[in-house]
Amino acid sequence: MTHSSPSTTTSDPVLTGNSDARIWGMTSGERVRRLIAQETAKRPVAEGHVLHINLDYAFDPSLLRLALKMPGTAFIHGEDMVLGQWQDSPSQTIDLSTNPSFYNEQLRKKETPFAMRLTPQTRYQIERASYFGAYKGVTDLLTKYLWPELAFHITRLAAALKMTPNMVTAIGAILCVYATVLFYQGHFWAGVASGFVFMVLDTVDGKLARCTITSSWWGNIFDHGIDLVHPPFWWYAWGMGLVAAGQALSSSMFLFVMAAILIGYVVQRLIEGAFMRMNDGMHIHIWRPFDSWFRLITARRNPNMVILVASLIAGRPDIGLIAVAWWTIISLVVHMVQLTQMLVAKACGETITSWLEEGA
């Protein structure tokens, strides 16, 4: 292993190497400095230790979190030091070339974080690794399976154009509102098209923030606020658009559908929040394998859009909205059972931990 020993006892990081290649429009040094500023604000370098980073390598941000969490540990790649914090010398080493796995609490998944030598030839490979490494392990089926490749190329384009994540979120917000108007007017296919672009951009803004290390408190509020608020407006607009399309629901059915969707949506979110508060921030969707699987299809915006698009193909957007209402009720019942099972488990003295952490 090659590394340099500091001649100072200060906590200033020791940066070695000087790769000129860029990743996501940044030099290795600029990317590392952003990472250090972001992560040490949450967990500072241990007292008496010095942070060491090799700029010739690009690595997963989760490795810096691990290095800060594990004083005395050096993460190496073969004979090369990649990063770590220690006093005079490391007390242990972890060789990343052996592909060790760790649990990423932030992204709710067990992963093998990447660490690659940064050159112009490896830049594309590294950007792919950092992009897909930023994906949440537990999410809905469209985000997980339908558009990851498309969103990757849009994210690269946004980075090349020097767009900020908030710019992408703002464009998405405009398309979200436009989709609502189109649904209200009964232009369902046009609304789906606008909504589809918005949903993809909803993936892009988060990945752009993580890949370019530009996450912010306001950006997080902006993005998640839109995600949280807009779905009931879409379903209401869809119901009103049925009138313009000549397939209006009866007054009693419309009232049932809207009540089921709105109440079910709000109560599901409250249950998820209660589960997190009772289990140190752990999401309900990562408790057991079933919970993670059900997150793929639970009655959130994207799975509901699958139902509505299927109903459009069948020529019955009215039945699609009714199906969304019933799926919301079913999903609510599942959430209530999950919460009850957790309460019973805790009452029996069981420790609630994620199945994804097993063996991590």
Residue pairs with C-beta under 8 A, 6 or more apart in sequence:
1 74
1 76
1 79
1 80
1 81
1 93
2 79
2 80
2 81
3 16
3 52
3 54
3 74
3 81
3 90
4 14
4 16
4 52
5 88
5 89
6 14
6 50
6 52
8 50
9 48
9 50
10 50
11 44
11 45
11 49
11 50
11 51
12 50
13 36
13 45
13 50
13 51
13 52
13 53
14 50
14 51
14 52
14 53
15 29
15 32
15 53
15 55
16 52
16 53
16 54
16 55
16 56
16 81
17 28
17 54
17 55
17 56
17 57
18 28
18 29
18 55
18 56
19 27
19 28
19 55
19 56
19 117
19 118
19 119
20 27
21 28
21 118
21 119
21 120
21 122
21 123
22 123
23 31
23 58
23 118
23 123
23 126
23 127
23 130
24 31
24 127
24 130
24 156
24 159
24 211
24 212
25 159
25 160
25 162
25 212
26 34
26 212
26 213
28 55
28 56
28 57
28 58
28 118
29 55
31 58
31 213
32 53
32 55
34 212
34 213
34 214
35 61
35 64
35 213
36 51
36 53
36 64
38 213
38 215
39 61
39 64
39 65
39 68
40 51
40 68
43 65
43 68
43 69
44 68
45 51
45 68
45 85
46 68
46 71
46 85
48 87
49 71
49 72
49 85
49 86
49 87
50 85
50 86
50 87
51 67
51 68
51 83
51 84
51 85
52 74
52 81
52 83
52 84
52 85
52 86
53 64
53 82
53 83
54 80
54 81
54 82
54 83
55 118
56 80
56 117
56 118
57 77
57 80
57 82
57 83
57 115
57 116
57 117
57 118
58 114
58 115
58 116
58 117
58 118
58 122
58 126
58 130
59 75
59 82
59 83
59 96
59 113
59 114
59 115
59 116
60 111
60 113
60 114
60 115
60 129
60 130
60 133
61 210
61 213
62 102
62 104
62 106
62 107
62 111
62 113
62 133
63 75
63 82
63 83
63 96
63 113
63 115
64 83
65 106
66 73
66 75
66 102
66 113
67 73
67 75
67 83
67 84
67 85
68 85
70 84
70 85
71 85
71 86
72 85
72 86
72 87
72 90
72 91
72 92
73 84
73 85
73 86
73 90
73 91
73 92
73 93
73 94
74 81
74 83
74 84
74 86
74 90
74 92
74 93
74 94
75 81
75 82
75 83
75 84
75 93
75 94
75 96
75 115
76 82
76 93
76 94
76 95
76 96
76 97
77 95
77 96
77 97
77 115
77 117
78 95
78 97
80 117
82 96
82 115
84 90
94 100
96 113
96 115
99 112
100 112
101 110
101 111
101 112
101 359
101 360
102 110
102 111
102 112
102 113
102 360
103 109
103 110
103 111
103 354
103 356
103 357
103 360
104 110
104 111
104 113
104 137
107 134
107 135
107 136
107 137
108 136
108 137
108 138
108 283
108 285
108 286
108 354
108 356
109 136
109 137
109 138
109 356
110 137
110 356
110 357
110 359
110 360
111 133
111 137
113 133
114 126
114 129
114 130
114 133
116 122
116 125
116 126
116 129
118 126
127 156
127 211
128 152
130 211
131 152
131 155
131 156
131 207
131 211
132 148
132 152
134 206
134 207
134 210
134 211
135 144
135 148
135 207
136 143
137 286
137 292
137 356
138 283
138 285
138 286
138 292
138 295
138 356
139 295
139 296
140 295
140 296
140 297
140 298
140 300
140 302
140 303
141 296
141 297
141 302
141 303
141 306
142 199
142 302
142 303
142 305
142 306
143 203
143 302
144 296
147 199
147 200
147 203
148 203
150 200
151 200
151 203
151 204
151 207
152 207
154 200
154 201
154 204
155 204
155 207
155 208
155 211
158 167
158 168
158 204
158 208
159 208
159 211
159 212
163 208
164 208
164 214
165 205
165 206
165 208
165 209
165 212
165 214
165 215
165 216
165 219
165 223
166 205
166 216
166 218
166 219
166 222
168 201
168 204
168 205
168 208
169 201
169 205
169 219
169 222
169 223
169 226
171 201
172 197
172 198
172 201
172 202
172 205
172 226
173 198
173 226
175 194
175 195
175 197
175 198
175 201
176 194
176 195
176 198
176 226
176 230
178 194
179 191
179 192
179 194
179 195
179 198
179 234
180 191
180 230
180 233
180 234
180 237
181 191
181 237
182 188
182 190
182 191
182 194
182 241
183 191
183 234
183 237
183 238
183 240
183 241
184 237
184 240
184 241
184 244
185 241
185 244
186 241
186 242
186 243
186 244
186 245
187 241
188 238
188 241
188 245
188 308
188 312
188 317
189 312
191 237
191 238
191 241
192 305
192 308
192 309
192 312
195 234
195 305
199 301
199 302
199 305
202 223
202 226
202 227
205 219
205 223
206 223
208 214
209 215
209 216
209 219
227 301
228 269
230 301
231 265
231 300
231 301
231 304
232 261
232 262
232 265
234 301
235 257
235 258
235 261
235 304
235 321
235 324
236 258
238 308
238 317
238 321
239 249
239 254
239 257
239 258
239 321
241 317
242 248
242 249
242 317
242 318
242 321
245 317
247 316
247 317
247 318
248 254
248 318
249 257
249 318
249 321
249 322
253 322
256 325
257 321
257 322
257 324
257 325
260 325
260 326
260 328
260 329
261 324
261 325
261 328
264 299
264 325
264 328
264 329
264 331
264 332
265 299
265 328
267 332
267 335
268 298
268 299
268 328
268 331
268 332
268 335
271 284
271 335
271 336
271 338
271 339
272 283
272 284
272 285
272 335
274 339
275 282
275 283
275 284
275 287
275 338
275 339
275 342
276 282
276 283
276 284
278 342
278 346
278 352
279 287
279 342
279 352
282 352
282 353
282 354
284 291
284 335
284 338
284 339
284 342
285 291
285 292
285 294
285 295
285 298
286 292
286 354
286 355
286 356
287 338
287 342
287 352
287 354
287 355
288 355
289 355
291 338
292 355
292 356
294 334
296 303
297 303
298 331
298 334
298 335
299 324
299 327
299 328
299 330
299 331
299 332
303 327
304 324
304 327
304 328
307 320
307 323
307 324
307 327
308 317
308 320
308 321
308 324
310 320
311 317
311 318
311 319
311 320
311 321
311 323
312 320
314 320
342 352
345 352
346 352
